[in-house]
Amino acid sequence: MDAHSTSLFLTLIHLLALISARNSLTPGSSLSVESSSDVLRSPDGTFTCGFDISSNAAIFSIWFSNSAPKTVVWSANHLHPVYTWGSRVELDIHGIMVVKDYNGQTVWTNNVSSSDADRAQLLDTGNLVVKGKGDVILWQSFDSPTDTLLPNQNITAATKLVVPDHYSFHFDDQHLLTLFDDEKNISFIYWPNPDINIRAKQRNSFNSTTIGVLDSSGHFLGSDNLSFSAADSGPGIMRRLTLDYDGNLRLYSMQKNGTWLITWMAYPQLCYVRGLCGMNGICVYTPAPACTCAPGYEAIDPSDGRKGCKPKHRISCDGKQKMGFVKLPNTDFLGHDQDVQNFVSLHTCKNICTSACSCMGFSYMQGHGDCYIKSAIVGGVTHPALPGSIYLKLPEAVRVLQSSIPHSQPFGPEYGSECGAVSKNVTTQFLDTTERSHSGPKYWYAYGFLSAIFLVQVTIAVVGWWFILRREGKQLRGVLPAEVGYEMITNHFRRYTYRELQRATRKFRDELGKGASGVVYKGVLEDKREVAVKKLADIHQGEAEFQHELSVIRRIYHMNLVRIWGFCSDGPHRMLVSEFVENGSLDKILFCTDGSPILLEWKQRFKIALGVAKGLAYLHHECLEWVIHCDVKPENILLDKNLEPKITDFGLAKLLNRGGSNKSTSRICGTRGYIAPEWVSSLPITAKVDVYSFGVVLLELLKGARVSEWVANADEAVEMAIRRIVRMLEDNAKIQGSEQSWIAGFIDPRLNGHFNGSQARTMIKLAVSCVQEDRSIRPTMENVVQMLLSVDEAGSIIQQYSLN
């Protein structure tokens, strides 16, 4: 049967199901578990409500009608499945909906107390509601989500997404939306990183309202300022936000064939999800994330990595047991720091751990002297980006034995390929001993571990097939749902051939712009996505170095950064493929360089300033590898259809002839007027060059004119004009009693005095501090974001100021 026939067959089945399905459930009626057609359908057929059956168990659920495989979005009795014969769900005249087992025992009820129930109905939104007279909603499933949030369904202080007995997503006691690892009556926060402060998280705590919602276009916004967007944001796409079994929060989009695509995730690197591999377990990449046991431990349940590992030994505190340490390079156990010592030697750190019975091991940062004593070994991660090493405390006999046998090979299901997975050769160096006298056993250990990795590779196909069957047939046991969505990383960022891009751009006809880094053309891919294709100029890197830089760029994702979809490295052709941004660059609108009829109002200018600041702060402080833009200017700030800013050309400083380390560059690659003073000196280049450029962009947003137009005469350089303007602003700020008049005189006259005084004053102050010649005085982009957020009020009043 060909694809067209299959599609037609599935459509006919869907139509027959719609005809046989009920529209509503009236008081006194029920749905039985025996008949697969005894279900409720939403009016448009998108959702189905009934019993989801697996083996001999059934759960009253709501699912997408046409997803492949079946995707459940809500469950009533997921903790208490009922038997597949004789079980039913009933609606009584009071609006009480009850799920009963075959023997009549109640396993779930909606706890409605009313006397005028009219019907139960499944809406087009996926919301199951019980309605009273006059369409009054007496109860709705949206108020009690399980693991999934649908578009326009609120998450509030009273609701949360849950993976039973392990993970949850809800507002914490500071009113921040947070991911929790729930273990035996105690919860640990693991996202956002609990080690960073509120300012770094860019969140607002203790708001009077606690609400978060995903809109129909794929944008999520929380009252705590948590915001993220689907990479394919836009109308007309079925979406869901799901807390998956592995503890990662993911946003999915449905494709035309019913499969799911991940378009955003809280953790691109799955190993950093706390507790993924349980107590005494370590998450490694093979190359997909997989669990392994720490030396001296063995798996509790080889089929389930989350259950962790148990010790093969006992540690005695009577002083008679001789202890030693096994070193695990590039490894850490997140949290459970019993004690922290700074500027101490490795020998001192070992002595501290040896003398403390509760110490299970320690993390040590060579070169920094930071010693973290661990009271438990949980949340283990091995990744080359981790700078320190873990030293596990083991009885000496066990330590020597452990050094001479192969390490535990990964167990439990692999979690799928992901962004930033380490290469296989890294895991072969996973363990090392700390004592040189045991160099012989160490190499036996290394050979053993290589053998273990080889066995893993040989059995990947078998394990993969087993895991697929396990996912489809045993969802009640909490196994991962099908994750076609990792295509977001593995498929959507990919290599394109020159011919593909030549075809997509109609032989590079539609030129969008040209700059020092290359020419940009508009294109349309085979999947109908509009893209911008940049032909990179002045590329002298080898393929390996080019691929390394791309490995950094591909992991970058932020709503205020242009999304990079892929690249071309085909013979002499080097190109980047990125999302197409509708309104073009900021300079065209702000300076009317192409006759743009759009006048940016004050609120839009402030939003652009804040968005650009957030994007740069992400590049400087949140990327796994430090990224300096080096060419921040209006031409590299694009505006989407909602005039939200997206920074482009980040990472090109490394691709285009950038030499040396991350902190230096071989040539000036910025633009005159936006270049920081240290470019022309011998000072190393740091993120403060971007801060300077951002300050110039702030001045241009305020003034509505290019800095190059501020020169007083032909003899004055642009840099001198900027310093003159800054001195003028600093002097004006000292004048008492005429503050608003001089601010109004500086603001773009096209705004006719309509601006927010508090925001304007803050932006001027920031601009002045950002363009200081002494870079140590300039703020960080995190500081800039915080200052802008402090005056970013939803109810900001735009006042009119007059110069008269």
C-alpha positions in Angstrom: 0.0 0.0 0.0 1.5 3.4 -1.1 1.6 6.5 1.1 -1.4 8.1 -0.6 -3.5 4.9 0.0 -2.4 4.7 3.6 -3.3 8.3 4.2 -6.8 7.8 2.7 -7.3 4.6 4.7 -6.5 6.4 8.0 -8.7 9.3 7.0 -11.7 6.9 6.5 -11.0 5.2 9.8 -11.0 8.7 11.5 -14.3 9.7 9.8 -15.9 6.4 10.9 -14.7 6.9 14.5 -16.1 10.5 14.5 -19.5 9.2 13.3 -19.6 6.5 16.1 -18.3 8.7 18.9 -20.4 10.6 21.3 -20.5 14.4 21.5 -21.4 14.4 25.2 -22.2 12.3 28.3 -25.5 13.0 29.9 -26.4 12.4 33.6 -27.1 8.8 34.3 -25.1 7.5 31.3 -21.6 6.0 31.2 -18.6 5.0 29.0 -17.5 1.4 29.2 -14.1 0.0 28.9 -15.1 -2.9 26.6 -15.9 -0.9 23.4 -13.2 1.1 21.8 -15.9 3.3 20.2 -17.4 4.2 23.5 -15.6 7.5 23.7 -16.2 11.3 23.6 -14.8 13.4 20.7 -14.1 17.1 20.6 -16.3 18.8 18.0 -13.4 19.3 15.6 -12.1 15.7 16.2 -8.7 16.8 17.5 -9.1 15.1 20.9 -10.6 11.8 22.2 -11.7 10.9 25.7 -12.2 7.4 26.9 -10.3 4.4 28.4 -6.7 4.1 27.3 -6.1 0.3 27.4 -2.8 -1.5 27.9 -2.6 -5.2 28.6 -5.3 -5.9 31.2 -5.3 -2.3 32.7 -7.2 0.8 31.6 -7.0 4.5 32.5 -9.7 7.1 31.8 -7.7 9.6 29.6 -7.8 12.3 27.0 -5.5 11.9 23.9 -4.8 13.4 20.5 -7.0 11.6 18.0 -4.4 11.5 15.2 -1.0 11.4 16.8 1.4 8.6 16.1 1.8 6.9 18.5 -1.1 7.7 20.8 -0.3 10.7 23.0 -2.2 11.0 26.2 -2.5 14.5 27.6 -4.6 13.9 30.7 -5.4 10.9 32.9 -7.9 10.6 35.8 -6.9 7.3 37.4 -3.3 7.0 36.3 -2.2 5.8 39.8 -5.1 3.3 40.0 -5.7 1.5 36.6 -8.9 -0.5 36.3 -9.6 -3.9 34.8 -10.3 -4.1 31.1 -13.7 -5.8 31.6 -16.7 -4.4 33.5 -15.0 -1.1 34.4 -16.7 2.2 33.4 -17.0 6.0 34.0 -20.3 7.4 35.0 -21.9 10.9 35.3 -24.7 11.4 37.8 -27.3 14.2 38.0 -25.1 16.1 40.5 -22.2 16.5 38.1 -20.1 13.9 39.9 -18.0 11.9 37.4 -16.8 8.6 38.8 -14.4 5.9 37.4 -15.4 2.5 38.8 -13.5 -0.8 38.6 -15.1 -4.1 37.5 -16.3 -4.8 41.0 -18.0 -1.4 41.4 -15.2 0.1 43.6 -14.6 3.9 43.0 -11.0 4.6 42.0 -11.5 8.3 41.0 -14.0 11.0 41.2 -14.0 14.7 40.3 -15.6 15.7 43.7 -18.2 18.0 42.2 -21.0 19.1 44.5 -24.0 20.5 42.5 -27.6 19.7 41.7 -28.1 20.8 38.2 -25.6 18.9 36.0 -26.4 19.0 32.3 -23.6 17.1 30.5 -19.9 16.2 30.3 -18.3 17.4 27.1 -14.8 17.3 25.5 -14.0 20.8 24.0 -11.8 21.5 21.0 -9.1 22.7 23.4 -8.7 19.2 24.9 -10.5 20.4 28.1 -13.1 17.9 29.5 -15.8 19.9 31.3 -18.9 19.1 33.3 -21.5 21.7 32.6 -24.6 22.8 34.5 -27.7 24.6 33.3 -26.8 27.7 31.2 -23.4 26.2 30.2 -22.0 26.9 33.6 -18.7 24.9 34.1 -19.0 22.9 37.3 -15.6 21.1 36.8 -12.9 20.9 34.1 -9.8 18.7 33.5 -7.7 21.8 32.8 -7.8 22.5 36.6 -6.1 19.2 37.4 -3.4 18.5 34.8 -1.2 15.4 35.0 2.0 15.7 33.0 0.9 17.9 30.1 -0.1 21.6 29.6 -2.1 22.3 26.5 -2.4 25.7 24.8 -4.5 28.2 26.7 -4.5 26.0 29.8 -3.2 27.8 32.9 -0.7 26.5 35.4 -1.4 28.2 38.7 -0.3 28.1 42.4 -2.9 25.3 42.8 -1.8 23.1 39.9 1.3 21.4 38.7 2.7 18.9 36.2 3.8 15.6 37.7 5.8 12.5 36.9 4.5 10.4 39.9 7.0 9.8 42.7 9.8 11.6 40.9 9.5 15.0 39.1 7.1 18.0 39.2 6.8 21.4 37.6 5.0 24.1 39.6 5.4 27.4 41.4 7.8 27.3 44.4 7.6 29.3 47.6 9.1 32.4 45.9 6.4 32.2 43.2 8.8 31.0 40.5 8.0 28.3 38.1 10.4 25.5 38.9 11.3 21.9 38.2 11.6 19.7 41.3 13.1 16.3 42.0 10.7 14.8 44.5 12.4 12.2 46.8 10.8 10.6 49.9 8.9 13.7 51.3 11.6 16.1 50.3 12.0 18.1 47.0 15.1 19.4 45.3 15.0 22.2 42.8 17.1 21.4 39.7 15.8 23.9 37.1 16.5 26.8 36.9 19.9 26.1 38.4 19.4 26.6 42.2 23.0 27.8 42.6 22.4 31.1 40.7 20.5 34.0 42.1 17.1 35.5 41.0 18.9 38.2 38.9 20.8 35.7 37.0 17.7 33.7 36.4 16.0 36.8 35.0 12.9 36.0 37.0 10.6 38.1 39.2 9.9 36.6 42.6 6.9 37.0 45.0 4.5 38.3 42.4 0.9 38.8 43.7 -0.3 36.5 40.9 1.0 33.1 40.0 0.0 32.0 36.5 1.7 30.7 33.4 0.2 29.9 30.0 1.2 28.5 26.6 -0.6 30.4 23.8 -1.7 28.9 20.5 1.3 30.2 18.7 3.9 28.4 20.9 4.8 31.2 23.3 4.9 30.5 27.0 4.8 33.4 29.5 4.7 33.1 33.3 4.0 35.7 35.9 7.5 35.3 37.2 8.9 36.4 33.8 9.6 32.8 32.6 9.3 33.0 28.8 10.2 30.7 26.0 8.9 30.0 22.5 8.7 27.1 20.1 11.3 27.2 17.4 8.5 26.9 14.9 6.3 29.5 16.6 3.2 30.5 14.7 -0.5 29.7 14.4 -2.1 26.5 13.1 0.1 23.9 14.9 -1.0 21.4 17.6 1.3 21.7 20.6 1.8 20.4 24.1 4.1 21.2 27.0 5.0 17.9 28.7 7.0 17.0 31.8 8.5 13.8 30.5 9.4 10.6 32.4 13.1 11.6 32.3 12.4 14.8 34.2 12.9 17.2 31.2 10.3 19.8 30.3 9.7 19.8 26.6 7.5 21.7 24.2 6.2 19.6 21.3 4.7 20.5 17.9 2.7 18.0 15.9 3.8 17.3 12.3 1.4 16.7 9.4 2.0 12.9 9.7 1.0 12.9 13.4 4.5 12.6 14.8 5.9 15.0 17.3 8.8 17.4 17.1 10.6 18.9 20.1 10.7 22.7 19.6 12.0 23.7 23.0 13.4 21.9 26.1 14.5 23.0 29.5 17.6 20.8 29.3 19.3 20.4 25.9 21.8 18.3 27.8 19.7 15.6 29.5 22.4 14.4 31.9 22.0 17.6 34.0 18.4 16.6 35.0 18.8 15.9 38.7 18.3 12.3 39.7 18.1 10.9 36.2 20.4 8.0 37.1 19.4 7.8 40.8 21.5 7.4 43.9 25.1 6.4 43.2 24.5 6.6 39.4 26.3 8.6 36.8 24.9 9.9 33.5 27.3 9.4 30.6 27.1 9.8 26.9 27.5 6.7 24.6 26.8 9.0 22.7 23.2 9.1 23.9 22.7 9.8 27.6 22.8 6.5 29.5 23.2 5.5 33.2 26.2 3.7 34.7 27.1 3.0 38.3 29.9 4.7 40.2 32.9 2.4 41.0 32.1 0.0 43.8 28.4 0.1 43.1 26.0 -2.1 41.1 22.6 -1.4 39.5 19.5 -1.9 41.6 17.3 -2.6 38.5 19.3 -2.9 35.3 16.1 -2.1 33.3 15.5 1.3 35.1 18.4 3.7 35.5 16.4 6.0 37.8 16.5 3.5 40.6 20.2 4.0 40.9 22.9 1.8 42.3 23.6 0.1 45.6 27.1 -0.3 47.2 29.0 -3.5 46.9 30.9 -2.6 50.1 30.4 -1.2 53.6 32.3 1.8 55.0 33.1 1.4 58.7 33.8 4.4 60.9 35.8 2.5 63.6 39.1 3.6 62.1 40.2 0.0 61.3 39.2 0.2 57.7 41.8 1.6 55.3 40.3 4.0 52.8 41.4 5.2 49.4 40.1 7.2 46.5 39.1 6.6 42.9 39.3 9.6 40.6 36.6 10.3 38.0 37.7 13.1 35.7 35.2 15.7 34.3 32.6 14.4 36.7 30.5 15.9 39.4 27.6 14.9 41.7 25.3 17.8 41.7 24.4 19.1 45.2 24.8 17.5 48.6 27.8 19.6 49.4 28.4 18.9 53.1 31.4 21.3 53.4 33.2 23.7 51.0 36.9 24.5 51.4 38.6 27.1 49.1 42.3 27.4 48.3 43.3 24.0 49.8 45.5 21.3 48.3 44.3 18.0 47.0 46.1 16.3 49.9 44.2 18.4 52.4 40.9 17.7 50.7 41.5 14.0 50.9 42.3 14.2 54.6 39.1 16.1 55.3 37.0 13.5 53.6 38.9 10.6 55.1 38.4 11.9 58.7 34.6 12.5 58.1 32.6 9.2 58.2 29.7 10.9 56.4 31.9 11.9 53.5 31.2 9.7 50.4 33.7 11.5 48.3 34.7 15.0 47.2 34.8 17.2 44.1 38.1 19.0 43.5 38.9 21.9 41.1 42.6 21.6 40.2 44.2 25.0 39.9 41.5 26.7 42.0 41.9 24.7 45.2 38.1 24.4 45.6 37.1 21.3 47.7 33.5 20.2 47.9 32.8 17.4 50.5 29.9 15.2 49.4 27.5 13.6 51.9 25.7 11.7 49.1 26.5 10.8 45.6 23.5 11.5 43.5 23.0 13.5 40.3 26.2 12.2 38.8 27.3 13.7 35.4 30.3 13.1 33.3 30.9 15.8 30.6 34.0 17.4 29.2 32.6 20.8 30.1 32.9 20.0 33.8 36.2 21.4 35.0 36.7 19.4 38.2 37.0 15.7 39.2 35.2 13.5 41.7 37.3 11.5 44.1 35.1 8.6 45.5 36.0 7.2 48.9 36.2 3.4 48.9 37.7 0.8 51.2 41.3 0.3 49.9 40.7 -3.4 49.0 37.6 -2.5 47.0 39.4 0.5 45.4 42.3 -1.8 44.2 39.9 -4.4 42.9 37.8 -1.8 41.2 40.9 -0.5 39.4 41.5 -4.0 37.9 38.0 -4.9 36.5 35.9 -3.3 33.8 33.6 -0.5 34.8 29.9 -1.1 34.9 28.6 -0.7 31.4 25.6 1.6 30.9 22.3 0.1 32.0 18.6 1.1 31.6 17.3 2.6 28.4 19.3 5.2 26.5 17.5 8.5 26.4 18.1 9.5 22.8 20.7 11.6 21.0 20.8 15.2 22.1 22.5 18.6 21.7 26.0 18.6 23.1 26.5 14.8 23.6 30.1 14.0 24.2 32.0 11.8 21.8 32.6 8.1 22.6 36.3 8.6 23.1 35.6 10.7 26.1 33.9 7.9 28.0 36.8 5.6 27.5 38.7 7.9 29.8 35.9 8.0 32.3 37.9 6.6 35.3 41.4 6.9 36.5 43.1 6.0 39.8 44.8 8.6 42.0 47.8 6.6 42.9 50.6 6.2 40.4 51.7 3.0 42.1 48.7 1.3 40.6 49.4 2.2 37.0 49.2 -1.4 35.9 45.7 -2.1 37.2 44.7 1.4 35.8 45.5 0.3 32.3 43.7 -3.0 32.8 40.7 -0.9 33.9 40.9 1.3 30.8 41.0 -1.7 28.5 38.1 -3.2 30.3 36.1 -0.1 30.0 36.9 0.1 26.3 35.5 -3.4 26.0 32.4 -2.4 27.8 31.8 0.5 25.5 32.4 -1.8 22.5 29.7 -4.1 23.8 27.3 -1.2 24.2 27.8 -0.2 20.6 27.3 -3.8 19.4 24.0 -4.1 21.3 22.6 -0.6 20.5 20.3 -2.0 17.7 18.9 -4.7 20.0 18.5 -2.3 22.9 16.9 0.3 20.6 14.3 -2.2 19.3 13.6 -3.4 22.8 13.2 0.1 24.0 10.7 1.0 21.2 8.6 -2.0 22.1 8.8 -1.1 25.8 7.7 2.5 25.2 4.7 1.5 23.1 3.6 -1.4 25.2 4.3 -0.4 28.8 3.5 3.3 29.3 1.7 2.4 32.5 5.1 1.6 34.0 6.3 5.1 33.3 8.6 4.6 30.3 9.6 7.5 28.1 7.1 8.5 25.4 8.2 8.3 21.8 10.6 11.2 21.2 10.7 12.0 17.6 11.3 15.4 18.9 15.0 15.1 19.3 14.9 15.8 15.5 14.9 19.4 16.8 18.5 18.9 17.5 19.6 16.0 15.3 17.5 16.8 12.2 16.7 20.5 12.2 20.3 21.5 12.7 21.9 19.6 9.8 24.3 19.8 6.9 22.7 21.1 3.7 24.3 20.5 0.3 25.1 23.3 -2.0 22.5 22.1 -4.5 19.8 22.1 -1.8 20.5 25.7 -0.9 20.9 26.7 -4.6 17.4 25.3 -5.2 16.0 26.8 -2.0 17.2 30.3 -3.0 16.4 30.0 -6.7 20.1 30.2 -7.5 20.7 32.9 -4.9 18.4 35.5 -6.5 16.7 37.3 -3.6 19.4 39.2 -1.8 18.4 40.3 1.7 21.6 42.1 2.7 25.4 42.3 2.4 28.1 42.8 5.0 31.7 42.1 5.9 30.8 38.6 6.9 29.0 37.7 3.6 25.9 38.1 1.5 22.5 36.9 2.8 19.8 35.5 0.5 16.2 34.5 1.2 15.2 30.9 0.6 12.4 28.4 1.1 13.3 24.9 2.1 11.5 21.8 0.9 9.4 21.7 4.1 8.2 25.3 3.2 10.2 27.0 5.9 11.4 30.4 5.0 15.1 30.8 5.7 18.0 33.2 5.4 21.1 31.7 3.8 24.4 33.5 4.4 27.3 32.9 2.1 30.3 33.3 4.5 33.2 35.3 3.2 36.9 35.1 4.2 36.8 31.6 5.6 40.2 30.1 6.0 39.5 27.4 8.6 39.9 23.7 8.0 36.9 21.4 8.1 37.6 20.2 11.7 37.9 23.7 13.1 34.8 24.9 11.2 32.8 21.9 12.6 34.0 22.7 16.1 32.8 26.3 15.9 29.5 25.1 14.5 29.2 22.7 17.5 29.1 25.8 19.7 26.7 27.7 17.5 24.2 24.8 17.1 23.7 24.6 20.9 22.7 28.3 21.2 19.0 28.9 21.6 17.3 31.9 23.0 14.1 33.8 22.0 16.2 36.9 21.3 18.7 35.2 19.1 18.2 34.2 15.5 17.8 30.4 15.3 20.4 28.6 13.3 18.9 25.7 11.4 22.0 24.3 9.7 25.1 24.8 7.5 26.7 24.0 4.2 30.3 22.9 4.0 30.4 21.7 0.4 33.8 22.1 -1.3 34.7 25.8 -1.2 31.1 26.8 -0.2 30.6 27.7 3.5 27.1 28.9 4.4 24.8 29.2 7.5 21.1 28.6 7.3 18.9 30.5 9.8 15.3 31.4 10.4 13.9 34.2 8.2 12.9 37.3 10.3 10.0 39.2 8.8 10.7 42.9 9.5 14.4 42.9 8.6 17.1 44.8 10.5 16.6 47.5 13.1 18.5 50.1 11.2 16.0 50.0 8.3 13.1 50.9 10.6 14.8 53.1 13.2 16.7 55.2 10.6 14.3 54.8 7.7 17.1 53.7 5.4 14.7 51.9 3.1 11.8 54.3 3.4 10.1 52.2 6.1 6.7 53.6 7.1 7.0 52.1 10.6 7.8 54.5 13.4 9.0 52.7 16.5 7.0 53.9 19.5 8.6 54.2 22.9 7.3 50.9 24.2 8.7 49.1 21.1 12.1 50.8 21.6 12.2 49.8 25.2 11.2 46.2 24.4 14.0 46.1 21.7 16.6 47.3 24.2 15.5 44.7 26.8 15.4 41.9 24.3 18.8 42.6 22.9 20.2 42.9 26.4 18.7 39.5 27.3 20.2 37.9 24.2 23.7 39.2 24.9 23.4 38.2 28.5 22.6 34.7 27.4 25.7 34.6 25.1 28.0 36.0 27.8 26.8 34.1 30.8 24.6 31.1 30.0 26.3 29.3 27.0 28.4 26.3 27.7 31.2 28.0 25.8 31.7 31.8 26.2 30.5 33.6 23.1 31.3 37.3 22.3 29.4 38.8 19.4 32.1 41.4 18.5 29.8 43.3 16.1 26.6 44.4 17.9 24.9 47.1 15.8 21.4 47.8 14.4 22.2 45.9 11.2 22.7 42.7 13.3 19.4 43.1 15.2 16.5 41.7 13.4 12.8 42.4 14.2 10.1 39.7 13.8 6.5 40.3 12.9 5.8 41.5 16.5 8.9 43.7 16.5 10.6 41.4 19.0 14.4 41.7 18.5 16.6 38.8 17.4 20.4 39.2 17.4 22.0 37.7 14.3 25.6 36.9 13.3 26.6 35.7 16.8 29.5 33.3 16.6 30.8 34.7 13.3 33.7 36.3 15.1 35.0 32.8 15.7 34.1 31.5 12.2 35.6 34.5 10.3 39.3 34.5 11.0 39.1 34.9 14.7 42.4 33.7 16.2 43.7 32.9 19.6 41.7 31.9 22.7 38.2 32.9 23.6 39.5 36.0 25.2 41.5 37.5 22.3 41.1 38.1 18.6 43.5 38.5 15.8 42.0 41.5 14.0 39.4 44.2 14.4 36.1 42.7 13.2 33.6 45.3 14.5 32.1 48.3 12.8 33.3 51.9 13.1 31.3 53.8 15.8 30.4 50.6 17.7 34.0 49.5 18.4 35.2 49.6 21.9 38.4 51.5 22.6 40.3 48.3 23.6 40.1 47.1 20.0 42.9 49.5 19.0 45.0 48.6 22.0 46.9 45.5 23.0 44.3 44.6 25.7 42.7 41.2 25.4 39.1 41.2 24.1 36.4 40.4 26.6 32.6 40.5 26.7 32.9 44.2 27.6 33.3 45.0 23.9 29.7 43.9 23.4 28.6 46.0 26.3 30.2 49.1 24.7 28.5 48.4 21.4 25.2 47.8 23.2 25.6 51.2 24.8 25.9 52.9 21.4 22.8 51.1 20.2 20.9 52.4 23.3 21.9 55.9 22.4 20.7 55.4 18.9 17.3 54.0 20.1 16.9 57.0 22.3 18.0 59.6 19.7 16.6 57.9 16.6 19.7 58.7 14.6 23.0 57.0 13.8 26.0 58.0 15.8 27.8 58.8 12.6 25.3 61.7 12.2 26.3 63.2 15.5 29.7 64.5 14.4 29.9 68.3 14.7 32.2 68.9 11.8 34.4 67.1 9.3 37.3 67.1 11.7 35.4 65.3 14.5 35.7 61.5 14.5 32.7 59.4 15.5 34.4 58.2 18.7 35.0 61.9 19.7 31.3 62.6 19.0 30.3 59.8 21.3 32.5 61.1 24.1 31.1 64.6 23.6 27.5 63.3 23.9 28.4 61.3 27.0 29.9 64.3 28.7 26.8 66.3 27.8 24.5 63.7 29.3 26.7 63.4 32.4 26.6 67.2 32.9 22.9 67.4 32.3 22.3 64.6 34.9 23.8 66.9 37.5 21.5 69.8 36.8 18.7 70.1 39.3 15.1 71.0 38.5 15.2 70.7 34.7 15.6 66.9 34.3 12.6 66.2 32.1 13.3 69.1 29.7 16.8 68.0 28.9 15.7 64.3 28.6 12.9 65.3 26.2 15.4 67.4 24.3 17.6 64.3 23.7 14.8 61.8 22.8 13.9 61.3 19.2 11.7 64.3 18.2 9.5 62.0 16.1 8.0 60.7 19.3 6.6 64.2 20.0 7.6 63.9 23.7 5.7 60.6 24.2 8.0 58.5 26.4 8.3 56.9 29.8 10.4 59.2 32.0 11.7 56.5 34.3 12.6 54.2 31.5 14.3 57.0 29.5 16.3 58.1 32.5 17.5 54.5 33.1 18.4 53.9 29.5 20.4 57.1 29.4 22.2 56.1 32.6 22.9 52.7 31.2 24.1 54.0 27.9 26.6 56.3 29.6 28.0 53.6 31.8 28.2 51.1 28.9 30.3 53.4 26.6 32.9 54.3 29.3 36.5 54.0 28.0 37.6 52.2 31.1 36.0 48.8 30.5 36.1 47.9 34.2 33.5 50.6 34.9 31.1 49.1 32.3 28.4 46.9 33.7 27.9 43.2 32.7 25.0 42.4 30.4 23.4 40.7 33.4 23.5 44.0 35.3 22.0 45.7 32.3 19.1 43.3 32.0 18.4 43.7 35.7 18.3 47.5 35.5 16.0 47.4 32.5 13.7 44.9 34.2 13.5 47.2 37.2 11.6 49.7 35.1 9.8 47.3 32.9 6.3 47.7 34.3 3.3 46.3 32.4 1.4 49.5 33.3 4.1 51.9 32.3 2.7 55.3 31.7 3.8 57.1 28.5 3.7 60.8 29.3 4.1 63.7 27.0 6.9 66.1 27.8 7.1 69.5 26.3 10.2 71.6 25.6 8.3 74.9 26.2 
